[in-house]
Amino acid sequence: MPVMPAPASGVTVRMYRQGHGDCFLLAFRKIDGSPFYMLIDCGYKPGSQIHRQIQEIVDDIHESTNGHLDVVVITHEHQDHVNGFWVQVGANEIERFQHIGVDRLWLAWTEDPHDDLANELRERFDDELLGLLAARASLAAAGAAGYAIAERVSALLELEGSNPLNPFALEGGTNKRAIQFIKHKANETLYLNPFNTIYSLPNVDGVRVYAMGPPRSESLLLSLDPLGSEGFERNLAETAQSGAFLAAAMDHGGGNFATAAGNAVEAQQPFARRFRIPENERNASDHAVFFQTHLDGDDWRRIDHEWLRTSETIALRLNNEVNNTSLVMAIELPGTQRVLMFVGDAQRGSWISWDDGSWTNDDGQEVTTTDILGRTVFYKVGHHGSHNATLKGEADSIYPNLNWMAQGNFAAEFVAMIPANEVWANEEAHWTHPLPSIRDALMQKAKGRVFQTNIDNVEKPPATSQQEWDTFQNSIVENDLYFEYTVLDT
Amino acid sequence: MSSSVRPVNRRLRVFAFDPSLALDIETAPIQEIELKIPWEIDPQTGGSSVLPGPCGEYLEVIDHDPASKVVYAPINLNDGLILAQSGLSPSEGNPQFHQQMVFAVAMNTIANFEEALGRVALWAPRVIRAEDGRFIRQEFVRKLRIYPHALRDANAYYSPAKKSLLFGYFPAKATQEGPVAGSMVFTCLSQDIIAHETTHALLDGLHPRFGERTNRDVLALHEAFADIVGMLQRFSHPEVLRHQIGKTKGDLGQQNLLGQLAQQFGRAIGRGSALRDALGRTDAQGHWHPRVPDPDELARTTKPHDRGAILVAAVFDAFLLVYKSRIADLLRIATQGTGVLPPGEVHPDLVNRMAEEAASCAKHVLHMCIRALDYCPPVDITFGDYLRAIVTADADLYPDDEPRFRVAMIQAFRKRGIYPRGVRTLSEESLLWPTGAETLAEADATLTTPEQSRHSDKMHSDVRALVQQGTNISLDWTLEEDRQQSYEKMQANAKKFHTWLTVGPGRDWIPALGLTLNPEAPASVARSGTSGIPAIEVHSVRTALRRGARNSIVPELVVEIAQRRFGWFDRNEQLRQDQAQTPGSITTSDFRFRRGCTLLINPRSFDVRRVIRTPGTVESDDLLEQLRRFLTGEDPNPEHAFAGIPLDENDDETFARLHRLA
């Protein structure tokens, strides 16, 4: 494969087809005429490969960029965004990017070790994760139904394929270690904050990058699902309320977990000691017959492991919370002011915060989110097109949504890319990715110009004119490895 | 013990709402109330049949807390000291009081159901399946089990698989009005939550298919109905209302108070927040404003909880309408006709009268809503169907709508945008489900009047044959009967009815009931054994004795019939299965498509009083496609979000997940 050329003006976007996950390579032109490469994420869900294996994708990135990336952006720490860089399989650590040089790493402020709010969030996250690993071990040991839940918890914690019965293996940190790997390679790391600062690409003239997320607000980070009206109370409540569950989970996990739980186990007991009859002494108590009859005698109604189901709820919440820590970037081209939106896997809480601030450009003019989204002609669809990662609404709705994008003259140029292997998602993972109604809305808005990882060719809808379609076809490449689309700046 | 001194009721103390009222000096006086629940008698000894647990005829409370690795000793309600003081006094720190409270509130809910439905309450039978999912048999379940401390989660749910209610507890978060941060909140100490979960179990016993998500309304209705019962039970305690009404001073005209009371529903665990939104909101100054109903809102709303909240709000509106009209005269008397109360405290006599009116309205609306359950289609119910059920059930029992409960109900539903499918106008008359004669006539619209009367004659003779045939349908079913016998009679009656319908005179009714016996039906329609004829399932034949206008006893036979068809998401697969040469050999599919019909028969007059059927038959490809599109999320839904299917369809704990993911 030859080197990926940078267009004379504008940017070429390449969506790799490694499977269900994100990997985008962007080529801009530097002032000296040489190409500037930005890579946004590199990962996939194991088993979701389509035509090519991940190593072939990484090899292509190497060849296309002469083994040198100017910027790597990692939107958030999920497997399907990072395991292409580095991964641990069994005892083996595979450094897939070993031979690729990286100048700069861009991360969201939530990864910044010197940011107090980020540290606080991370600490709580780690506490909950530890409790969940304990709960997962108990579930996995509790028969087939329990094991099935343990597997769902694993998937939500992005720990597929790991052994739930051996939870103290370092697997929980795999995704973090992938980020560390790139961090060590990079000459410098930049943590992007939403609003105020306008970021630029070194040696590229005029391209501006606006960060819109993750929001610097705890309540918004924890707001996951679209709501009919505003009310973040419940989600906040849930995090505070998991304490009793986590203490019990650690206690049941035994060994190191129980040690780690310490005093919390007794502190979270709901009743004073005088009311408690330990389970294993109940048949020696005054009420032996009562409990023998109803617990030992009525096996089908026992609830010994029911309480562990809560782990699934917490795991789902943690998974969503991490999605909401996605770095959200708008990349603006200097000439036409066209914008490309890369939203990671941001969910509702992030979306609605995108217009909580603004920027002032070099000319002293205020730049607003309304304005930026209105000029958006390219949208990297959030979270494989899942139900809560693209907000629906109208151009005049009060919160940012899909229809804020591509207004006026920009409406005719809108293109979307969905990084999803729909077949794998539906059949193997049982996820509705992308959600049909989101895909339909995108198809309509983009007049059919919607790429999706598992669909080999974008098909012309009957309503789109041949001339319009030919223009589009001239600006794209479709092959087994990737789709490519160029946004011109003229 | 002589029956003349045998108690009628057992009195048990419970928290009026939940323990939070005790924390506020204003509400502390009403933190506890006394519930009167039926005194259960052991027929052998004549004494109380409630054993430690408490374990009675309907419920068994088993206090196993697996997360804490402990059990708690069961309370003995017949202990002399406990009997003497109407049970233990309310206490958060004593698990035995928790056992007493769940038992008392759940029994109170059951009693309301039995009173409204006019028969004993039965839990859904336990279905025993082979490893491969094949049905083996079903068993009678006498007692619903309650675990007051089953989970460490802000959650409580009914488990259909275990026929159990599981309640959770969790450390509270910091709020201004609620408990101290970190102190334990027990879901089993909230009247609302106990009533809500018990209602799920009762509804499952009546309508097992209402747990199947076949349209936007089904699960929403399950949730909403449970909330309606919880809310209206809350309003049926005059002592609480009295305190609150007395507090409102000159503000009575707006009646905000009852709305506020409804709004506190489920406050402890954040449940019911959708309901709070539907009813109104509190502004920055702490003043509550009712929300003006928006008829378009329902169409924009897809989540079960949010849709449910609209239905609950509609019922609440109806309750308020009737209540207001009933106290209008009291207000006029008290204000010399001005309707404007002077500022200051309201006269206690007036407070008492108003509280009594509110409680009696609440009870009536509650019974209307429960009674409607016998007037629902057995599958695929919508909110509109439920409105028709409420109206028809009430009209059949009380032909005169004197206090105008039905008008209020229709008005409130219309304002919230709840319309039934296929009804031409929203008058009471057109909302009534059709009678048997009307249904037969409608099935053959070209009939002349004399022919129509022949239909009526035919109906009478067919139904007479059903009731009086050699295999007599058993009618003697009362509130006093042993519940296992009731259950077995129901099973036996179902068999007899099935025979009448498939090979007896009932066969002529098949097309009019939306059923099919067509051997040429698509092969995916479930077949009866190897006969090649589409299978008809008679789910239940239950009897009811209701006390109607002028205290007349109205007997009724309620029959539910359903058919099913196997569905596949892949349309080509569906086509292949539809055209298969060996109908009846299918065992698994992606989903089930069901149609069905409920019949209400008066076994004395031989009238088929009502025919309540779902549209179309199982042969309809269009309706099958509609269900497929709904299940796969292909239906464009006009909401704020692109809503999807976050639930795992393979998980049988529907309610566990429904509640948590709310």
Interface residues (C-beta under 8 A of the other chain):
Chain A: R152 D225 P226 L227 G228 S229 G231 E233 R234 L236 A237 E238 A240 Q241 S242 G243 A244 F245 A248 D251 H252 Q268 Q269 P270 F271 A272 F275 R276 I277 P278 E279 N280 R282 S285 D286 H287 F290 F291 H294 L295 D298 W300 R301 R302 I303 D304 H305 E306 W307 R309 T310 T313 R348 S386 H387 N388 T390 L391 K392 G393 H430 T432 L435 P436 S437 I438 D440 A441
Chain B: P52 G53 E60 I62 H64 D65 P66 A67 S68 K69 V70 V71 Y72 A73 P74 G93 N94 P95 Q96 R126 R145 Y147 H149 A150 L151 R152 D153 A154 N155 S159 K162 K163 S164 L166 G168 Y169 F170 P171 A172 K173 A174 A181 G182 M184 F186 G270 S273 A274 D277 T301 K303 D306 T632 G633 E634 D635 P636 N637 E639 H640 A641 F642 A643 G644 I645 P646 D648 E653 A656 R660 L661
